[in-house]
Amino acid sequence: MSQFTFSSESVSEGHPDKVCDYISDSVLDACFAADPLSRVACETLVKSDHVVLAGEITTNAALDFDAIVRQAVKEIGYTDPSEPFCDTTLKLISLITAQSNEISQGVTAETSQSGDQGAGDQGIMFGYATSESDEMMPLPILLAHKLTYGLAQDRKAGKVDFLRPDSKSQVSVVYENNEPKYVSAVVVSTQHTPAADQARITEYVREDLGPRVLGAWWNATAPLYVNPTGSFIHGGPSADAGVTGRKIIVDSYGGWGRHGGGAFSGKDPSKVDRSSAYFCRYVAKHIIAAGLAKRAELQVAYAIGMAQPVSVKVDTFGTGDERAAEEFVKAQFDFRPRAIVERLNMLRPIYRQTTNYGHFGRPGLPWEDVTR
Protein backbone atom coordinates (compact mmCIF):
# COMPACT_ATOMS: atom_id res chain seq x y z
CA MET A 1 0.00 0.00 0.00
CA SER A 2 1.43 3.37 -1.06
CA GLN A 3 1.21 5.92 1.75
CA PHE A 4 2.35 9.54 1.89
CA THR A 5 1.50 12.83 3.61
CA PHE A 6 0.70 16.00 1.70
CA SER A 7 0.39 19.47 3.28
CA SER A 8 -1.10 22.73 2.02
CA GLU A 9 -1.48 26.19 3.54
CA SER A 10 -4.01 28.99 3.37
CA VAL A 11 -3.89 32.64 4.39
CA SER A 12 -6.74 34.93 5.40
CA GLU A 13 -7.91 38.13 3.75
CA GLY A 14 -5.96 40.09 6.37
CA HIS A 15 -2.60 38.65 5.34
CA PRO A 16 -0.54 41.53 3.83
CA ASP A 17 -0.27 39.85 0.42
CA LYS A 18 -3.99 39.14 0.35
CA VAL A 19 -4.74 42.75 1.30
CA CYS A 20 -2.88 43.67 -1.87
CA ASP A 21 -4.73 41.09 -3.97
CA TYR A 22 -8.06 42.38 -2.69
CA ILE A 23 -7.21 46.00 -3.43
CA SER A 24 -6.06 45.08 -6.95
CA ASP A 25 -9.23 43.09 -7.64
CA SER A 26 -11.33 45.92 -6.18
CA VAL A 27 -9.78 48.29 -8.73
CA LEU A 28 -10.49 45.76 -11.49
CA ASP A 29 -14.13 45.40 -10.48
CA ALA A 30 -14.55 49.17 -10.29
CA CYS A 31 -13.33 49.38 -13.89
CA PHE A 32 -15.64 46.61 -15.14
CA ALA A 33 -18.64 48.04 -13.29
CA ALA A 34 -18.45 51.10 -15.55
CA ASP A 35 -16.59 49.83 -18.62
CA PRO A 36 -16.63 46.13 -19.57
CA LEU A 37 -13.90 46.74 -22.16
CA SER A 38 -11.39 47.96 -19.57
CA ARG A 39 -7.82 46.70 -19.76
CA VAL A 40 -6.40 46.38 -16.27
CA ALA A 41 -3.12 45.26 -14.78
CA CYS A 42 -3.07 46.61 -11.23
CA GLU A 43 -0.37 45.80 -8.67
CA THR A 44 -0.47 46.83 -5.01
CA LEU A 45 2.16 47.10 -2.30
CA VAL A 46 1.35 47.75 1.36
CA LYS A 47 3.61 48.53 4.28
CA SER A 48 2.99 50.36 7.56
CA ASP A 49 0.64 53.25 6.73
CA HIS A 50 1.20 53.25 2.96
CA VAL A 51 -0.55 51.71 -0.03
CA VAL A 52 1.18 51.92 -3.42
CA LEU A 53 -0.79 51.26 -6.61
CA ALA A 54 1.16 50.59 -9.80
CA GLY A 55 0.33 49.20 -13.20
CA GLU A 56 -1.40 49.90 -16.47
CA ILE A 57 -5.09 50.69 -16.84
CA THR A 58 -6.99 51.79 -19.94
CA THR A 59 -10.66 52.43 -19.17
CA ASN A 60 -13.55 54.84 -19.61
CA ALA A 61 -14.44 54.41 -15.94
CA ALA A 62 -13.98 57.40 -13.63
CA LEU A 63 -11.93 55.86 -10.85
CA ASP A 64 -11.54 57.23 -7.34
CA PHE A 65 -8.53 55.17 -6.29
CA ASP A 66 -8.50 56.63 -2.80
CA ALA A 67 -12.10 55.61 -2.12
CA ILE A 68 -11.62 52.15 -3.66
CA VAL A 69 -8.55 51.43 -1.55
CA ARG A 70 -10.04 52.66 1.72
CA GLN A 71 -13.25 50.70 1.19
CA ALA A 72 -11.32 47.49 0.48
CA VAL A 73 -9.19 47.92 3.60
CA LYS A 74 -12.29 48.65 5.68
CA GLU A 75 -14.04 45.50 4.41
CA ILE A 76 -11.05 43.39 5.40
CA GLY A 77 -11.19 44.80 8.92
CA TYR A 78 -8.22 47.14 9.34
CA THR A 79 -10.16 49.92 11.01
CA ASP A 80 -8.20 50.55 14.22
CA PRO A 81 -6.70 54.08 14.10
CA SER A 82 -4.20 53.15 16.81
CA GLU A 83 -2.50 50.85 14.28
CA PRO A 84 -0.31 52.21 11.45
CA PHE A 85 -2.40 50.43 8.78
CA CYS A 86 -5.96 51.73 9.01
CA ASP A 87 -8.59 52.55 6.41
CA THR A 88 -9.06 56.15 7.58
CA THR A 89 -5.41 57.10 8.06
CA LEU A 90 -3.46 55.26 5.34
CA LYS A 91 -1.54 57.18 2.68
CA LEU A 92 -2.00 56.31 -0.99
CA ILE A 93 0.61 56.59 -3.74
CA SER A 94 -0.71 55.96 -7.27
CA LEU A 95 1.65 55.05 -10.11
CA ILE A 96 -0.93 54.02 -12.72
CA THR A 97 -0.38 54.58 -16.45
CA ALA A 98 -2.24 53.43 -19.60
CA GLN A 99 -1.71 50.05 -21.25
CA SER A 100 1.14 49.91 -23.75
CA ASN A 101 -0.01 50.46 -27.34
CA GLU A 102 2.14 47.53 -28.47
CA ILE A 103 0.33 45.16 -26.13
CA SER A 104 -3.05 46.63 -27.04
CA GLN A 105 -2.53 46.11 -30.77
CA GLY A 106 -1.83 42.41 -30.18
CA VAL A 107 -4.78 41.87 -27.86
CA THR A 108 -7.39 43.81 -29.84
CA ALA A 109 -8.99 41.70 -32.58
CA GLU A 110 -9.06 44.52 -35.14
CA THR A 111 -5.31 45.12 -34.94
CA SER A 112 -3.99 41.70 -33.95
CA GLN A 113 -1.81 39.86 -36.48
CA SER A 114 -3.92 36.75 -35.84
CA GLY A 115 -7.12 38.60 -36.81
CA ASP A 116 -8.66 37.64 -33.48
CA GLN A 117 -8.25 38.70 -29.87
CA GLY A 118 -4.73 37.68 -29.02
CA ALA A 119 -3.28 36.54 -25.71
CA GLY A 120 -2.18 39.41 -23.48
CA ASP A 121 1.16 37.74 -22.91
CA GLN A 122 3.08 34.59 -23.57
CA GLY A 123 3.03 31.97 -20.84
CA ILE A 124 1.87 28.60 -19.58
CA MET A 125 -1.27 27.98 -17.55
CA PHE A 126 -2.46 24.90 -15.67
CA GLY A 127 -5.80 23.66 -14.38
CA TYR A 128 -6.47 20.71 -12.11
CA ALA A 129 -9.41 18.73 -10.77
CA THR A 130 -9.78 15.57 -8.70
CA SER A 131 -12.61 13.31 -7.60
CA GLU A 132 -11.29 13.14 -4.02
CA SER A 133 -13.71 15.84 -2.82
CA ASP A 134 -17.15 17.11 -3.83
CA GLU A 135 -15.50 20.40 -4.81
CA MET A 136 -13.09 18.50 -7.09
CA MET A 137 -10.21 20.05 -5.15
CA PRO A 138 -7.25 18.44 -3.38
CA LEU A 139 -8.31 17.92 0.23
CA PRO A 140 -5.36 19.61 2.03
CA ILE A 141 -5.91 23.05 0.46
CA LEU A 142 -9.68 22.71 0.78
CA LEU A 143 -9.41 22.07 4.53
CA ALA A 144 -6.80 24.79 5.03
CA HIS A 145 -9.16 27.32 3.40
CA LYS A 146 -11.99 26.20 5.67
CA LEU A 147 -9.91 27.10 8.72
CA THR A 148 -8.89 30.59 7.58
CA TYR A 149 -12.38 31.34 6.30
CA GLY A 150 -13.79 30.18 9.63
CA LEU A 151 -11.43 32.48 11.49
CA ALA A 152 -12.55 35.43 9.37
CA GLN A 153 -16.24 34.63 9.77
CA ASP A 154 -15.95 34.26 13.55
CA ARG A 155 -14.04 37.55 13.75
CA LYS A 156 -16.56 39.49 11.68
CA ALA A 157 -19.53 37.97 13.51
CA GLY A 158 -18.01 38.83 16.90
CA LYS A 159 -18.12 35.17 17.93
CA VAL A 160 -14.79 35.66 19.72
CA ASP A 161 -13.41 39.06 20.63
CA PHE A 162 -9.67 38.40 20.39
CA LEU A 163 -9.25 37.63 16.68
CA ARG A 164 -7.63 40.12 14.31
CA PRO A 165 -7.52 40.04 10.48
CA ASP A 166 -4.13 38.43 9.77
CA SER A 167 -4.07 34.61 9.95
CA LYS A 168 -2.69 31.45 8.33
CA SER A 169 -3.42 27.75 8.43
CA GLN A 170 -1.77 24.54 7.29
CA VAL A 171 -3.24 21.05 7.03
CA SER A 172 -1.44 17.74 6.49
CA VAL A 173 -3.38 14.80 5.05
CA VAL A 174 -2.28 11.16 4.90
CA TYR A 175 -3.02 9.41 1.61
CA GLU A 176 -3.13 5.70 0.90
CA ASN A 177 -3.15 4.64 -2.76
CA ASN A 178 -3.78 8.30 -3.68
CA GLU A 179 -6.94 8.47 -1.57
CA PRO A 180 -7.12 10.83 1.47
CA LYS A 181 -7.52 8.91 4.72
CA TYR A 182 -7.04 11.25 7.68
CA VAL A 183 -5.62 14.57 8.84
CA SER A 184 -2.26 14.10 10.53
CA ALA A 185 -1.44 17.68 11.63
CA VAL A 186 -3.00 21.15 11.77
CA VAL A 187 -1.29 24.53 12.14
CA VAL A 188 -3.23 27.72 12.88
CA SER A 189 -1.61 31.11 13.40
CA THR A 190 -3.87 34.06 14.03
CA GLN A 191 -3.28 37.64 14.98
CA HIS A 192 -4.95 38.46 18.28
CA THR A 193 -5.43 41.10 20.93
CA PRO A 194 -2.83 41.45 23.71
CA ALA A 195 -5.40 40.18 26.24
CA ALA A 196 -5.61 36.71 24.65
CA ASP A 197 -2.93 34.15 25.41
CA GLN A 198 -1.88 31.04 23.50
CA ALA A 199 -3.84 28.68 25.74
CA ARG A 200 -7.11 30.54 25.19
CA ILE A 201 -6.69 30.64 21.42
CA THR A 202 -5.70 26.97 21.33
CA GLU A 203 -8.81 26.02 23.26
CA TYR A 204 -10.97 27.94 20.77
CA VAL A 205 -9.36 26.18 17.80
CA ARG A 206 -9.41 22.71 19.39
CA GLU A 207 -12.88 22.79 20.93
CA ASP A 208 -14.79 24.99 18.47
CA LEU A 209 -13.24 26.12 15.18
CA GLY A 210 -11.54 22.89 14.12
CA PRO A 211 -14.39 20.44 14.74
CA ARG A 212 -16.98 22.86 13.36
CA VAL A 213 -15.32 23.77 10.04
CA LEU A 214 -13.50 20.52 9.28
CA GLY A 215 -16.37 18.27 10.30
CA ALA A 216 -15.60 14.59 9.73
CA TRP A 217 -12.02 15.45 8.77
CA TRP A 218 -11.24 16.91 12.20
CA ASN A 219 -8.80 14.59 13.98
CA ALA A 220 -8.74 15.30 17.70
CA THR A 221 -5.69 13.07 18.15
CA ALA A 222 -3.54 14.79 15.51
CA PRO A 223 -0.90 17.33 16.58
CA LEU A 224 -2.33 20.85 16.71
CA TYR A 225 -0.01 23.85 16.59
CA VAL A 226 -1.64 27.20 17.41
CA ASN A 227 0.49 30.35 17.22
CA PRO A 228 3.66 28.25 17.58
CA THR A 229 5.86 31.28 18.38
CA GLY A 230 3.76 31.89 21.50
CA SER A 231 2.03 35.10 20.42
CA PHE A 232 0.92 36.93 17.27
CA ILE A 233 -0.13 40.43 18.33
CA HIS A 234 1.62 42.48 15.66
CA GLY A 235 0.43 41.53 12.17
CA GLY A 236 -0.97 42.71 8.90
CA PRO A 237 0.61 45.50 6.85
CA SER A 238 1.42 47.36 10.08
CA ALA A 239 4.08 44.72 10.71
CA ASP A 240 4.87 43.15 7.32
CA ALA A 241 5.01 44.22 3.69
CA GLY A 242 2.56 42.77 1.20
CA VAL A 243 2.59 42.58 -2.60
CA THR A 244 0.01 41.45 -5.16
CA GLY A 245 0.52 37.97 -6.57
CA ARG A 246 2.71 36.34 -3.91
CA LYS A 247 0.17 33.72 -2.87
CA ILE A 248 -0.39 31.93 -6.19
CA ILE A 249 -0.15 28.44 -4.66
CA VAL A 250 -2.68 29.37 -1.97
CA ASP A 251 -4.86 30.76 -4.78
CA SER A 252 -4.76 27.54 -6.79
CA TYR A 253 -4.21 23.94 -5.63
CA GLY A 254 -1.99 24.20 -2.57
CA GLY A 255 1.00 22.79 -4.40
CA TRP A 256 -0.74 19.65 -5.64
CA GLY A 257 -1.54 20.72 -9.21
CA ARG A 258 1.12 22.55 -11.16
CA HIS A 259 1.14 26.34 -11.54
CA GLY A 260 2.43 28.28 -14.52
CA GLY A 261 3.74 31.13 -12.37
CA GLY A 262 1.42 33.96 -13.37
CA ALA A 263 -0.63 35.65 -10.65
CA PHE A 264 -4.39 36.14 -10.97
CA SER A 265 -5.45 39.22 -9.01
CA GLY A 266 -5.58 42.66 -10.57
CA LYS A 267 -5.66 41.35 -14.14
CA ASP A 268 -8.56 41.60 -16.58
CA PRO A 269 -9.34 38.42 -18.56
CA SER A 270 -7.42 39.53 -21.65
CA LYS A 271 -4.46 38.39 -19.52
CA VAL A 272 -4.42 34.63 -20.07
CA ASP A 273 -2.51 34.23 -16.80
CA ARG A 274 -5.94 34.60 -15.27
CA SER A 275 -8.60 33.68 -17.82
CA SER A 276 -6.88 30.61 -19.24
CA ALA A 277 -5.93 29.29 -15.80
CA TYR A 278 -9.59 29.58 -14.87
CA PHE A 279 -10.60 27.88 -18.12
CA CYS A 280 -8.13 25.04 -17.59
CA ARG A 281 -9.72 24.41 -14.20
CA TYR A 282 -13.13 24.45 -15.90
CA VAL A 283 -12.03 21.92 -18.50
CA ALA A 284 -10.37 19.67 -15.91
CA LYS A 285 -13.61 19.63 -13.91
CA HIS A 286 -15.54 18.64 -17.04
CA ILE A 287 -13.19 15.68 -17.57
CA ILE A 288 -13.90 14.47 -14.03
CA ALA A 289 -17.64 15.13 -14.30
CA ALA A 290 -17.76 13.16 -17.57
CA GLY A 291 -16.26 10.15 -15.81
CA LEU A 292 -13.18 10.14 -18.03
CA ALA A 293 -10.69 10.20 -15.13
CA LYS A 294 -10.37 10.57 -11.36
CA ARG A 295 -7.65 13.20 -11.69
CA ALA A 296 -7.05 15.57 -14.58
CA GLU A 297 -4.64 18.38 -15.35
CA LEU A 298 -4.54 20.73 -18.34
CA GLN A 299 -1.54 22.70 -19.57
CA VAL A 300 -2.01 25.42 -22.18
CA ALA A 301 0.66 27.69 -23.65
CA TYR A 302 0.27 30.95 -25.59
CA ALA A 303 2.30 33.41 -27.62
CA ILE A 304 1.59 37.09 -27.01
CA GLY A 305 -0.82 38.54 -29.57
CA MET A 306 -1.80 35.12 -30.95
CA ALA A 307 -5.32 33.72 -30.49
CA GLN A 308 -4.75 29.98 -30.78
CA PRO A 309 -2.61 28.39 -28.06
CA VAL A 310 0.71 26.93 -29.16
CA SER A 311 0.03 23.76 -27.16
CA VAL A 312 -2.67 22.00 -25.14
CA LYS A 313 -1.80 18.99 -22.97
CA VAL A 314 -4.08 16.67 -20.97
CA ASP A 315 -2.78 14.44 -18.16
CA THR A 316 -4.98 11.98 -16.28
CA PHE A 317 -2.15 10.44 -14.22
CA GLY A 318 -3.17 6.91 -15.14
CA THR A 319 -6.64 7.34 -13.61
CA GLY A 320 -8.61 7.22 -16.85
CA ASP A 321 -8.56 7.00 -20.63
CA GLU A 322 -6.17 9.79 -21.55
CA ARG A 323 -6.78 9.50 -25.29
CA ALA A 324 -10.54 9.79 -24.76
CA ALA A 325 -9.99 12.80 -22.47
CA GLU A 326 -7.84 14.48 -25.12
CA GLU A 327 -10.48 13.93 -27.80
CA PHE A 328 -13.17 15.22 -25.43
CA VAL A 329 -11.20 18.40 -24.79
CA LYS A 330 -10.45 18.93 -28.47
CA ALA A 331 -14.10 18.54 -29.44
CA GLN A 332 -15.72 20.52 -26.63
CA PHE A 333 -13.45 23.45 -25.68
CA ASP A 334 -12.09 26.50 -27.49
CA PHE A 335 -8.99 27.98 -25.83
CA ARG A 336 -8.87 31.25 -27.78
CA PRO A 337 -8.98 34.22 -25.35
CA ARG A 338 -12.15 35.65 -26.89
CA ALA A 339 -13.90 32.26 -26.70
CA ILE A 340 -12.90 31.79 -23.07
CA VAL A 341 -14.18 35.23 -22.09
CA GLU A 342 -17.49 34.66 -23.87
CA ARG A 343 -18.08 31.16 -22.55
CA LEU A 344 -17.43 32.14 -18.94
CA ASN A 345 -18.96 35.64 -19.25
CA MET A 346 -15.87 37.25 -17.77
CA LEU A 347 -16.28 40.94 -18.63
CA ARG A 348 -18.09 41.62 -15.36
CA PRO A 349 -17.17 42.89 -11.88
CA ILE A 350 -16.90 39.37 -10.41
CA TYR A 351 -13.29 39.31 -9.30
CA ARG A 352 -13.29 40.59 -5.71
CA GLN A 353 -15.18 37.44 -4.74
CA THR A 354 -12.33 35.30 -6.09
CA THR A 355 -9.51 36.93 -4.13
CA ASN A 356 -9.67 35.06 -0.84
CA TYR A 357 -9.86 31.39 0.21
CA GLY A 358 -9.05 30.05 -3.23
CA HIS A 359 -9.94 30.98 -6.79
CA PHE A 360 -11.15 27.41 -7.28
CA GLY A 361 -13.43 25.04 -5.42
CA ARG A 362 -16.05 27.58 -4.35
CA PRO A 363 -19.63 27.82 -5.67
CA GLY A 364 -20.87 30.78 -7.66
CA LEU A 365 -17.83 31.15 -9.92
CA PRO A 366 -18.50 30.47 -13.61
CA TRP A 367 -15.42 28.27 -14.09
CA GLU A 368 -16.69 26.01 -11.30
CA ASP A 369 -20.02 25.36 -13.04
CA VAL A 370 -19.81 22.15 -15.08
CA THR A 371 -23.36 22.64 -16.35
CA ARG A 372 -22.28 25.57 -18.57
C-alpha positions, 0 to 999 in steps of 0.5 A: 500500500502506497502511503504519503503525507501532503500538506497545504497552507491557506492565508486569510484576507488580512494577510498583507499579500492578500490585502494587496490582492483584494485591493487590486481586484477591487480596482479591477471590479470598479473598472468593469462596473463602468466599462466592460472593455477595460484593460487592467493590470493593477499591482499593489504594495502595502507597508505600515501606513502606505498603499502603493498602486502601480500598473497599467489601466486603460478604461472609460471608468472614472476611478476614485482610487482613494475611495476604492482602496479605503473601502477594500481595507475597511471591508477586510477589517483594518479599522483601528486608528491606533495601528499604522495600517488603518482605512481612515489614516493610510496614505495612498501613492498611485503610479498608474499609467495606460496600457502599452499600445504595443500590447493593445494592438496584439490583444485587440482583434481589429489590430492583432496579427492573428485577426482575433483577440490575441493573448495578453502575454506569452506563458503557460497555464495549468488547471487541475481537478480531482474526484477526491472531494465534492469540490473536485479540489485536493483535500489539504488546500480545501481544509486549510481554506476552511480554517482561515475562512472560519477564522474570518467569519468568527471575527466578523460575527463577533463570535470571539473578541480576540481575533484580528484580520491576519491569519494562516493555516496549514493542514497535512493529510495522509493518503493511501493509494492516492486516496485521502484517509485522515488529517495528521497535523493542523497549524493555525496562526492568528493575529490576536489582541494582547489580552488573549494568550496562547492557551485561550486561542488553542482552546478555541481552535481545538474545541470549536473552530476545528471540529466545526469547520473541518467536520468529519475530517477533524482529527482530535488526536492529531498534533495541533499547533496554534500560534507556535511562536507563542504570540501573534499580536503584531500583524498585517501590513502594520508589521509586514510588507505585502505585494500582489501575486505572492500567494499563487499556490494558496490561490490555486491547488496548494502545491498539488496541481502545477502552476504556470507562475502567473498571478491572478489578481488585478488582471482583466481576462485579456491576460491569459494568466488569469482567464486561461488558468480559470478555463483550464480548471473548468475543462479539468472539472468537465473531464472528471464530471464526464467520468473520463478520469479521477484526476485531470490536469490541463496545460495550455501555452500561448504566444503574445498577440496570438489567439490559438494556443501553441500547445494543449496537454491533458494528463490523467495520471493513469486514472482514466482514458487519456486519449478519450480525455484528449479527444473530449477536450479537443471537441468541446473546448475553445482555448482562444482568449475571446472564446474563453471570455465569452463562454465564462462571461468574464467581462463583469465585476466578479473578481473581488469574490475570487480573491480570498480562500481560493480561486477554485473550489467555491460555488458561484464562480463560472469556471466552477459550473460544469453545467455551462 
